[in-house]
Amino acid sequence: MHNGIDLDVYFEIILYPVAGLFIIEMICRMVKIANWVKLLTQAVMCVGFGIAYLTMHVAHWLTAGVLLALAIALFYQARRSKLDPQKALY
């Protein structure tokens, strides 16, 4: 089933959030930002991409759902990392 979007667009839709996560990770490592701040920033980025993908002309429900689920996990890890850095997995 073809919905008018080429395969390269699907790769871009996947690539942008991954690149965002990677860039945030590298900047936080270089600047030595606290782990919970890094996780919180990554979660906010995932929520932003998730909402953007839900509101696109051709909505990408599955990708948005995965990004929002990842954001929930990142929010949880950020909270856990802030409360007790020794228990944090990252």
MDTraj code that builds the backbone (N, CA, C; nanometers):
import mdtraj as md
import numpy as np

residues = "MET HIS ASN GLY ILE ASP LEU ASP VAL TYR PHE GLU ILE ILE LEU TYR PRO VAL ALA GLY LEU PHE ILE ILE GLU MET ILE CYS ARG MET VAL LYS ILE ALA ASN TRP VAL LYS LEU LEU THR GLN ALA VAL MET CYS VAL GLY PHE GLY ILE ALA TYR LEU THR MET HIS VAL ALA HIS TRP LEU THR ALA GLY VAL LEU LEU ALA LEU ALA ILE ALA LEU PHE TYR GLN ALA ARG ARG SER LYS LEU ASP PRO GLN LYS ALA LEU TYR".split()
xyz = np.array([
    [0.0847, -0.1176, 0.0000],
    [0.0000, 0.0000, 0.0000],
    [0.0890, 0.1235, 0.0000],
    [0.0672, 0.2130, -0.0895],
    [0.1495, 0.3325, -0.1044],
    [0.0652, 0.4534, -0.0666],
    [0.1168, 0.5365, 0.0225],
    [0.0409, 0.6531, 0.0659],
    [0.1000, 0.7843, 0.0147],
    [0.1855, 0.7791, -0.0839],
    [0.2396, 0.8992, -0.1431],
    [0.3707, 0.9475, -0.0847],
    [0.4279, 0.8728, 0.0080],
    [0.5546, 0.9120, 0.0688],
    [0.6610, 0.8109, 0.0278],
    [0.7739, 0.8622, -0.0185],
    [0.8816, 0.7751, -0.0618],
    [0.9547, 0.7146, 0.0575],
    [1.0321, 0.6124, 0.0297],
    [1.1055, 0.5405, 0.1323],
    [1.2078, 0.6294, 0.2025],
    [1.2697, 0.7210, 0.1291],
    [1.3689, 0.8081, 0.1915],
    [1.3078, 0.8992, 0.2975],
    [1.1816, 0.9353, 0.2827],
    [1.1142, 1.0168, 0.3841],
    [1.0987, 0.9370, 0.5127],
    [1.0656, 0.8086, 0.5011],
    [1.0549, 0.7249, 0.6209],
    [1.1892, 0.7148, 0.6926],
    [1.2990, 0.7050, 0.6188],
    [1.4306, 0.7014, 0.6814],
    [1.4615, 0.8334, 0.7519],
    [1.4207, 0.9456, 0.6916],
    [1.4414, 1.0752, 0.7555],
    [1.3603, 1.0862, 0.8841],
    [1.2393, 1.0347, 0.8822],
    [1.1535, 1.0394, 1.0011],
    [1.2162, 0.9625, 1.1158],
    [1.2853, 0.8568, 1.0860],
    [1.3534, 0.7791, 1.1890],
    [1.4862, 0.8442, 1.2266],
    [1.5545, 0.9007, 1.1305],
    [1.6885, 0.9547, 1.1523],
    [1.6894, 1.0790, 1.2405],
    [1.5940, 1.1686, 1.2255],
    [1.5952, 1.2938, 1.3000],
    [1.5924, 1.2743, 1.4520],
    [1.5023, 1.1923, 1.5071],
    [1.5058, 1.1728, 1.6526],
    [1.6335, 1.1030, 1.7008],
    [1.6832, 1.0079, 1.6236],
    [1.8069, 0.9388, 1.6616],
    [1.9230, 1.0383, 1.6622],
    [1.9297, 1.1226, 1.5619],
    [2.0350, 1.2242, 1.5565],
    [2.0205, 1.3218, 1.6734],
    [1.8975, 1.3580, 1.7072],
    [1.8745, 1.4470, 1.8205],
    [1.9214, 1.3861, 1.9510],
    [1.8902, 1.2588, 1.9728],
    [1.9366, 1.1905, 2.0935],
    [2.0887, 1.1869, 2.1000],
    [2.1504, 1.1576, 1.9878],
    [2.2964, 1.1494, 1.9813],
    [2.3605, 1.2857, 2.0067],
    [2.3075, 1.3900, 1.9458],
    [2.3638, 1.5245, 1.9622],
    [2.3512, 1.5706, 2.1071],
    [2.2351, 1.5469, 2.1685],
    [2.2168, 1.5831, 2.3092],
    [2.3159, 1.5061, 2.3964],
    [2.3327, 1.3782, 2.3684],
    [2.4277, 1.2964, 2.4441],
    [2.5693, 1.3516, 2.4343],
    [2.6133, 1.3832, 2.3144],
    [2.7500, 1.4316, 2.2949],
    [2.7720, 1.5689, 2.3596],
    [2.6755, 1.6584, 2.3455],
    [2.6887, 1.7910, 2.4065],
    [2.6951, 1.7787, 2.5583],
    [2.6103, 1.6948, 2.6159],
    [2.6092, 1.6781, 2.7611],
    [2.7382, 1.6143, 2.8116],
    [2.7962, 1.5266, 2.7345],
    [2.9236, 1.4670, 2.7749],
    [3.0372, 1.5675, 2.7655],
    [3.0377, 1.6493, 2.6621],
    [3.1446, 1.7482, 2.6458],
    [3.1376, 1.8561, 2.7537],
    [3.0158, 1.9003, 2.7855],
    [2.9974, 2.0080, 2.8811],
    [2.9882, 1.9545, 3.0247],
    [2.9765, 1.8237, 3.0400],
    [2.9665, 1.7580, 3.1703],
    [2.8413, 1.8022, 3.2464],
    [2.7288, 1.7948, 3.1772],
    [2.5990, 1.8278, 3.2362],
    [2.5514, 1.7081, 3.3177],
    [2.4753, 1.7346, 3.4232],
    [2.4227, 1.6282, 3.5087],
    [2.3392, 1.5296, 3.4263],
    [2.3461, 1.4041, 3.4668],
    [2.2787, 1.2972, 3.3934],
    [2.1276, 1.3187, 3.3859],
    [2.0656, 1.3631, 3.4954],
    [1.9215, 1.3804, 3.4944],
    [1.8785, 1.4922, 3.4005],
    [1.9619, 1.5948, 3.3847],
    [1.9313, 1.7041, 3.2911],
    [1.9373, 1.6519, 3.1473],
    [2.0377, 1.5698, 3.1190],
    [2.0511, 1.5112, 2.9858],
    [1.9287, 1.4261, 2.9525],
    [1.8894, 1.3404, 3.0463],
    [1.7740, 1.2527, 3.0233],
    [1.6459, 1.3326, 3.0074],
    [1.6306, 1.4368, 3.0871],
    [1.5128, 1.5224, 3.0776],
    [1.5073, 1.5929, 2.9422],
    [1.6217, 1.6418, 2.8966],
    [1.6289, 1.7085, 2.7656],
    [1.5948, 1.6115, 2.6529],
    [1.6469, 1.4894, 2.6616],
    [1.6159, 1.3891, 2.5599],
    [1.4673, 1.3536, 2.5618],
    [1.4078, 1.3465, 2.6801],
    [1.2650, 1.3151, 2.6893],
    [1.1806, 1.4251, 2.6264],
    [1.2149, 1.5490, 2.6533],
    [1.1411, 1.6616, 2.5953],
    [1.1540, 1.6606, 2.4433],
    [1.2736, 1.6282, 2.3926],
    [1.2933, 1.6201, 2.2481],
    [1.2046, 1.5098, 2.1884],
    [1.1972, 1.3944, 2.2556],
    [1.1134, 1.2848, 2.2054],
    [0.9658, 1.3228, 2.2045],
    [0.9204, 1.3931, 2.3078],
    [0.7819, 1.4398, 2.3107],
    [0.7569, 1.5359, 2.1948],
    [0.8502, 1.6260, 2.1706],
    [0.8354, 1.7202, 2.0597],
    [0.8240, 1.6510, 1.9257],
    [0.9135, 1.5552, 1.9005],
    [0.9050, 1.4804, 1.7748],
    [0.7772, 1.3971, 1.7693],
    [0.7380, 1.3383, 1.8807],
    [0.6151, 1.2579, 1.8838],
    [0.4930, 1.3403, 1.8476],
    [0.4822, 1.4580, 1.9060],
    [0.3688, 1.5464, 1.8753],
    [0.3759, 1.5928, 1.7302],
    [0.4955, 1.6256, 1.6845],
    [0.5106, 1.6688, 1.5453],
    [0.4678, 1.5581, 1.4496],
    [0.5051, 1.4349, 1.4786],
    [0.4708, 1.3242, 1.3901],
    [0.3216, 1.2922, 1.3948],
    [0.2562, 1.3196, 1.5060],
    [0.1113, 1.2986, 1.5133],
    [0.0349, 1.4042, 1.4341],
    [0.0910, 1.5232, 1.4228],
    [0.0195, 1.6327, 1.3573],
    [0.0614, 1.6543, 1.2122],
    [0.1494, 1.5702, 1.1607],
    [0.1918, 1.5843, 1.0211],
    [0.0751, 1.5551, 0.9264],
    [0.0898, 1.5985, 0.8036],
    [-0.0128, 1.5748, 0.7017],
    [-0.0429, 1.4254, 0.6904],
    [0.0587, 1.3454, 0.6818],
    [0.0436, 1.1998, 0.6858],
    [0.0994, 1.1568, 0.8208],
    [0.0091, 1.1346, 0.9171],
    [0.0505, 1.1052, 1.0544],
    [0.1272, 0.9728, 1.0597],
    [0.2296, 0.9707, 1.1411],
    [0.3108, 0.8506, 1.1622],
    [0.2848, 0.8024, 1.3036],
    [0.1719, 0.7344, 1.3213],
    [0.1225, 0.6958, 1.4537],
    [0.2196, 0.6033, 1.5261],
    [0.2718, 0.5057, 1.4571],
    [0.3587, 0.4083, 1.5224],
    [0.4892, 0.4731, 1.5691],
    [0.5503, 0.5520, 1.4844],
    [0.6741, 0.6198, 1.5218],
    [0.6488, 0.7162, 1.6372],
    [0.5394, 0.7891, 1.6314],
    [0.5055, 0.8820, 1.7397],
    [0.4811, 0.8064, 1.8696],
    [0.4135, 0.6936, 1.8623],
    [0.3884, 0.6128, 1.9816],
    [0.5159, 0.5613, 2.0453],
    [0.6089, 0.5179, 1.9616],
    [0.7378, 0.4695, 2.0127],
    [0.8148, 0.5846, 2.0774],
    [0.8144, 0.7014, 2.0142],
    [0.8850, 0.8162, 2.0711],
    [0.8227, 0.8609, 2.2030],
    [0.6909, 0.8588, 2.2126],
    [0.6258, 0.8979, 2.3369],
    [0.6507, 0.7946, 2.4465],
    [0.6553, 0.6668, 2.4115],
    [0.6895, 0.5629, 2.5098],
    [0.8336, 0.5796, 2.5572],
    [0.9241, 0.6113, 2.4653],
    [1.0629, 0.6367, 2.5026],
    [1.0723, 0.7591, 2.5932],
    [0.9924, 0.8610, 2.5655],
    [0.9923, 0.9813, 2.6489],
    [0.9494, 0.9485, 2.7917],
    [0.8488, 0.8632, 2.8068],
    [0.8042, 0.8228, 2.9408],
    [0.9175, 0.7525, 3.0144],
    [0.9861, 0.6624, 2.9456],
    [1.0990, 0.5916, 3.0078],
    [1.2104, 0.6890, 3.0442],
    [1.2376, 0.7872, 2.9583],
    [1.3420, 0.8849, 2.9865],
    [1.3038, 0.9754, 3.1034],
    [1.1765, 1.0163, 3.1125],
    [1.1307, 1.0951, 3.2272],
    [1.1487, 1.0159, 3.3571],
    [1.1145, 0.8883, 3.3530],
    [1.1312, 0.8029, 3.4710],
    [1.2783, 0.7925, 3.5100],
    [1.3654, 0.7691, 3.4128],
    [1.5080, 0.7579, 3.4418],
    [1.5664, 0.8909, 3.4909],
    [1.5181, 1.0026, 3.4380],
    [1.5656, 1.1336, 3.4837],
    [1.5276, 1.1552, 3.6293],
    [1.4046, 1.1204, 3.6633],
    [1.3598, 1.1339, 3.8021],
    [1.4417, 1.0438, 3.8931],
    [1.4605, 0.9222, 3.8505],
    [1.5383, 0.8267, 3.9303],
    [1.6836, 0.8735, 3.9456],
    [1.7387, 0.9263, 3.8408],
    [1.8764, 0.9740, 3.8437],
    [1.8912, 1.0968, 3.9340],
    [1.7903, 1.1822, 3.9382],
    [1.7972, 1.3004, 4.0228],
    [1.7838, 1.2633, 4.1702],
    [1.6938, 1.1698, 4.2003],
    [1.6712, 1.1317, 4.3393],
    [1.7871, 1.0504, 4.3974],
    [1.8393, 0.9575, 4.3208],
    [1.9503, 0.8729, 4.3684],
    [2.0399, 0.8387, 4.2506],
    [2.1429, 0.9192, 4.2259],
    [2.2304, 0.8953, 4.1101],
    [2.2971, 0.7589, 4.1095],
    [2.3142, 0.6955, 4.2239],
    [2.3790, 0.5644, 4.2291],
    [2.2908, 0.4544, 4.1710],
    [2.1596, 0.4711, 4.1763],
    [2.0672, 0.3698, 4.1248],
    [2.0366, 0.3865, 3.9760],
    [2.0753, 0.4987, 3.9186],
    [2.0448, 0.5247, 3.7786],
    [2.1184, 0.4271, 3.6873],
    [2.0498, 0.3817, 3.5851],
    [2.1092, 0.2857, 3.4926],
    [2.2051, 0.3520, 3.3944],
    [2.1932, 0.4825, 3.3727],
    [2.2735, 0.5496, 3.2717],
    [2.3753, 0.6397, 3.3353],
])
top = md.Topology()
chain = top.add_chain()
for i, resn in enumerate(residues, 1):
    res = top.add_residue(resn, chain, resSeq=i)
    for name in ("N", "CA", "C"):
        top.add_atom(name, md.element.get_by_symbol(name[0]), res)
traj = md.Trajectory(xyz[None], top)
